[in-house]
Amino acid sequence: DKTVSLRKDLSEMHEWITQAEEEYLERDFEYKTPDELQKAVEELKRAKEEALQKEVKVKLITDSVNNFIAKAPPAAHEALKKELNVLITSYQQLCSRLNGKWKTLEEVWACWRELLSYLDAENKWLNEIELKLKATENVQGGAEEISESLDSLERLMRHPEDNRNQIRELAQTLTDGGILDELINEKLEKFNTRWEELQQEAVRRQKSLEQSIQSAQETDKTLRLIQESLAAIDRQLAAYAADRVDAAQVPQEAQ
C-alpha cells in the first residue's frame, strides 16, 4: 500500500529530526575546557552538514507525497498533506536551530581565541617591564645616565589600557555564559596579580630613580663648586708663585 509506505518514510524522518533535536539542541552542554568547547563546535558543524544532506531525502518524500495526492482519492489527501507540512516545518526549524547554535559556538570559540591573544600580548609587555626593572635595579653613572634609565622605564609604562579592557570584556562575555569560567577566572587572577605587582614595583622604581637623579644632581653641583673653588685657588697660587711671594706673606688658606 503506497499510503503505508509514505507514512513510514514520513515517520522515519520525524524520528531522525527528534533524535537530532535531543542530541544537539535539548541536551545541556558544559564547556569547562577548551577541548570540550572545540569538540562541541566540530560536532555542531557535522550535525548541521548532516541535516543539510537530509534535504534530498525530504525533497524525495515531498515529491512522492505530492505525486500520490495527485492520483489518489481526496479522502487520503488531507492527512498526508498535513503530515508532510509538519515534517517540512520541523526539518526547516531543525536546520535553522542547528545552524544558529553552531554559529553561536563558533563565535564563542573565536571569543576564547581572542582572549588568549590579548592575554599573550599583555604578558609579553609584562615580561618587558620585568626585564626593564631588573636592568634599572642598580644603575651606575651620573644624573644623565640615571635620567635615561628613568625615561626608558616611563616610556614602557605608557602602555594603553585597550588590551586590558578587551581582556575584561571578553572574559565577562564568556563567564556570563558559564563557558570556561573556572579556567578564565584562574587565568585572569594570575594575570591581574602579576599586573598589579609589576605596576607597583615600577612606581617604586620610578620614585627611586627620581631620588637617585636628585642625589646625583646635588653631587654634581657640589663637585662643580669644589672644582671651581680649586681652580680659583690654583690660579691664585700660580700668581703667587709667579711673583715669587713667600708662603708666610700670603693668607692662611693659601699657605
ZATORVEX-524735 format. One line per field, with one value per residue (C-alpha): residue number from 1; residue in one letter; x, y, z. Coordinates in steps of 0.02 Angstrom, whole numbers, padded with zeros to 5 digits. Example, Ala and Ser with C-alpha at 12.3 -4.5 7.8 and 13.67 -1.06 7.14 Angstrom:
2
i	1  2
aa	A  S
u	00615  00684
v	-00225  -00053
w	00390  00357
END
This chain:
255
i	1  2  3  4  5  6  7  8  9  10  11  12  13  14  15  16  17  18  19  20  21  22  23  24  25  26  27  28  29  30  31  32  33  34  35  36  37  38  39  40  41  42  43  44  45  46  47  48  49  50  51  52  53  54  55  56  57  58  59  60  61  62  63  64  65  66  67  68  69  70  71  72  73  74  75  76  77  78  79  80  81  82  83  84  85  86  87  88  89  90  91  92  93  94  95  96  97  98  99  100  101  102  103  104  105  106  107  108  109  110  111  112  113  114  115  116  117  118  119  120  121  122  123  124  125  126  127  128  129  130  131  132  133  134  135  136  137  138  139  140  141  142  143  144  145  146  147  148  149  150  151  152  153  154  155  156  157  158  159  160  161  162  163  164  165  166  167  168  169  170  171  172  173  174  175  176  177  178  179  180  181  182  183  184  185  186  187  188  189  190  191  192  193  194  195  196  197  198  199  200  201  202  203  204  205  206  207  208  209  210  211  212  213  214  215  216  217  218  219  220  221  222  223  224  225  226  227  228  229  230  231  232  233  234  235  236  237  238  239  240  241  242  243  244  245  246  247  248  249  250  251  252  253  254  255
aa	D  K  T  V  S  L  R  K  D  L  S  E  M  H  E  W  I  T  Q  A  E  E  E  Y  L  E  R  D  F  E  Y  K  T  P  D  E  L  Q  K  A  V  E  E  L  K  R  A  K  E  E  A  L  Q  K  E  V  K  V  K  L  I  T  D  S  V  N  N  F  I  A  K  A  P  P  A  A  H  E  A  L  K  K  E  L  N  V  L  I  T  S  Y  Q  Q  L  C  S  R  L  N  G  K  W  K  T  L  E  E  V  W  A  C  W  R  E  L  L  S  Y  L  D  A  E  N  K  W  L  N  E  I  E  L  K  L  K  A  T  E  N  V  Q  G  G  A  E  E  I  S  E  S  L  D  S  L  E  R  L  M  R  H  P  E  D  N  R  N  Q  I  R  E  L  A  Q  T  L  T  D  G  G  I  L  D  E  L  I  N  E  K  L  E  K  F  N  T  R  W  E  E  L  Q  Q  E  A  V  R  R  Q  K  S  L  E  Q  S  I  Q  S  A  Q  E  T  D  K  T  L  R  L  I  Q  E  S  L  A  A  I  D  R  Q  L  A  A  Y  A  A  D  R  V  D  A  A  Q  V  P  Q  E  A  Q
u	00000  00075  -00002  00082  00249  00236  00185  00335  00453  00373  00386  00570  00612  00515  00613  00778  00730  00676  00838  00943  00849  00878  01060  01114  00982  00898  01049  01137  01316  01451  01611  01741  01894  01946  01948  01765  01717  01814  01738  01563  01595  01652  01502  01378  01461  01445  01264  01223  01302  01213  01047  01077  01114  00942  00865  00872  00775  00644  00625  00601  00468  00383  00382  00316  00175  00127  00129  00021  -00101  -00116  -00178  -00259  -00439  -00473  -00503  -00317  -00259  -00284  -00198  -00045  -00031  -00039  00097  00205  00185  00230  00384  00442  00416  00507  00651  00672  00667  00797  00916  00891  00921  01073  01148  01110  01188  01341  01367  01348  01478  01593  01581  01615  01768  01829  01800  01907  02047  02040  02051  02207  02282  02258  02324  02478  02510  02492  02601  02738  02727  02738  02893  02971  02932  03010  03170  03172  03152  03299  03403  03366  03398  03573  03601  03780  03832  03779  03615  03611  03630  03500  03382  03397  03350  03200  03142  03152  03052  02920  02905  02872  02743  02646  02551  02370  02232  02142  02207  02167  01990  01967  02026  01900  01755  01793  01813  01648  01558  01619  01596  01421  01376  01458  01588  01765  01727  01845  01990  01961  01946  02109  02199  02130  02176  02354  02367  02291  02400  02557  02499  02467  02633  02736  02641  02677  02859  02875  02804  02927  03071  03021  03023  03189  03265  03197  03280  03441  03437  03413  03557  03668  03625  03668  03831  03870  03835  03945  04086  04070  04082  04233  04314  04278  04350  04506  04529  04520  04646  04757  04756  04794  04937  05006  05003  05091  05222  05248  05278  05394  05287  05343  05216  05223  05164  05002  04834  04818  04711  04840  04978
v	00000  00167  00262  00146  00165  00356  00362  00251  00372  00519  00431  00387  00568  00629  00506  00567  00750  00712  00617  00760  00886  00781  00752  00927  01052  00991  00915  01028  01060  01108  01184  01178  01153  01222  01044  01019  01184  01145  00970  01044  01165  01020  00912  01051  01081  00896  00892  01048  00971  00805  00896  00987  00822  00760  00894  00772  00644  00774  00827  00647  00620  00784  00734  00561  00629  00760  00631  00514  00653  00700  00524  00465  00495  00655  00560  00520  00696  00796  00683  00653  00836  00886  00760  00822  01004  00959  00867  01010  01137  01028  00997  01182  01228  01095  01160  01339  01297  01188  01324  01456  01355  01313  01498  01544  01415  01472  01649  01585  01490  01645  01746  01623  01629  01819  01821  01711  01826  01981  01891  01836  02015  02087  01954  01992  02175  02124  02021  02179  02275  02137  02145  02336  02333  02214  02325  02480  02393  02462  02599  02664  02837  03015  03107  03094  02904  02881  03000  02897  02739  02828  02891  02716  02644  02781  02756  02571  02610  02723  02570  02591  02514  02449  02271  02254  02321  02194  02054  02107  02118  01954  01861  01934  01881  01702  01680  01757  01611  01488  01444  01401  01505  01416  01418  01600  01658  01567  01647  01821  01809  01761  01899  02035  01989  01997  02159  02244  02184  02246  02411  02442  02391  02507  02654  02618  02607  02772  02860  02780  02835  03012  03019  02950  03085  03220  03150  03138  03316  03378  03280  03350  03526  03501  03431  03576  03702  03612  03609  03794  03833  03728  03810  03983  03933  03856  04019  04119  04006  04010  04200  04198  04078  04184  04338  04235  04277  04189  04075  04174  04328  04255  04224  04071  03973  03999  03935
w	00000  -00056  00091  00217  00128  00126  00309  00351  00261  00350  00518  00493  00451  00603  00712  00641  00672  00851  00884  00813  00922  01078  01036  00988  01041  01200  01286  01411  01364  01488  01421  01558  01448  01277  01210  01258  01176  01017  01010  01027  00883  00773  00825  00785  00618  00572  00633  00529  00375  00403  00419  00255  00170  00226  00115  -00031  00071  00121  -00061  -00118  00016  -00035  -00219  -00177  -00069  -00199  -00338  -00234  -00190  -00373  -00414  -00250  -00199  -00100  00063  00077  00037  00196  00324  00214  00166  00349  00397  00254  00308  00487  00425  00314  00455  00582  00462  00422  00606  00645  00510  00569  00752  00716  00608  00740  00881  00776  00734  00918  00970  00829  00898  01074  01013  00921  01080  01179  01050  01051  01241  01234  01103  01212  01366  01268  01209  01383  01462  01335  01387  01571  01528  01454  01613  01717  01614  01622  01811  01826  01710  01816  01982  02007  01880  01880  01823  01847  01834  01644  01640  01778  01688  01529  01627  01703  01532  01455  01601  01588  01400  01428  01562  01444  01385  01326  01431  01274  01285  01469  01439  01298  01413  01544  01420  01331  01495  01558  01399  01414  01602  01597  01483  01604  01472  01530  01684  01806  01682  01635  01816  01855  01708  01748  01932  01887  01756  01865  02014  01907  01826  01994  02068  01921  01915  02099  02079  01927  02027  02168  02044  01962  02131  02174  02008  02031  02203  02129  01995  02128  02232  02078  02029  02205  02200  02027  02091  02244  02137  02016  02159  02229  02057  02033  02205  02172  02003  02085  02219  02085  01988  02145  02197  02020  02029  02198  02131  01976  02087  02199  02351  02511  02594  02754  02660  02592  02680  02790  02665  02528  02643
END
